[in-house]
Amino acid sequence: MVNLPVIDIIRTGQNIGRLRKQAGLSVRDLQDIFGFATPQAIYKWQQGVALPTIDNLVVLAAVLQVRLDDILVTDTAAQAQISA
């Protein structure tokens, strides 16, 4: 059995909001960059309801000029246990 880190979706969402504000971007700016019809996906990310897909995460990191590790918050206290 191996202990693996788990993404903290709430803290990752808070991080996305903080990084977006630091970059001087509005939710509408991100909506336009991603070509979303509505801003709902971005609000869901920031509220910790959903995570960006991996391709959107890569674009988000580029837009915010940070590394993926700077966006994602992992929780080492709550770990997933995977058995082979």
URZITA-V928367 format. One record per residue. N is the residue number from 1. NEAR is the number of other ideal C-beta (glycine too) atoms within 8 Angstrom. Layout:
BEGIN
n:N near:NEAR
n:N near:NEAR
END
This chain:
BEGIN
n:1 near:5
n:2 near:7
n:3 near:6
n:4 near:8
n:5 near:7
n:6 near:9
n:7 near:10
n:8 near:10
n:9 near:10
n:10 near:7
n:11 near:10
n:12 near:14
n:13 near:13
n:14 near:10
n:15 near:12
n:16 near:13
n:17 near:9
n:18 near:8
n:19 near:12
n:20 near:13
n:21 near:8
n:22 near:7
n:23 near:9
n:24 near:4
n:25 near:9
n:26 near:6
n:27 near:10
n:28 near:7
n:29 near:8
n:30 near:14
n:31 near:11
n:32 near:7
n:33 near:8
n:34 near:10
n:35 near:4
n:36 near:9
n:37 near:2
n:38 near:6
n:39 near:10
n:40 near:7
n:41 near:11
n:42 near:12
n:43 near:9
n:44 near:9
n:45 near:13
n:46 near:12
n:47 near:7
n:48 near:10
n:49 near:7
n:50 near:7
n:51 near:8
n:52 near:10
n:53 near:6
n:54 near:6
n:55 near:6
n:56 near:9
n:57 near:13
n:58 near:9
n:59 near:10
n:60 near:12
n:61 near:13
n:62 near:7
n:63 near:10
n:64 near:13
n:65 near:6
n:66 near:7
n:67 near:6
n:68 near:8
n:69 near:5
n:70 near:10
n:71 near:14
n:72 near:10
n:73 near:8
n:74 near:8
n:75 near:11
n:76 near:5
n:77 near:4
n:78 near:5
n:79 near:10
n:80 near:6
n:81 near:8
n:82 near:7
n:83 near:5
n:84 near:3
END
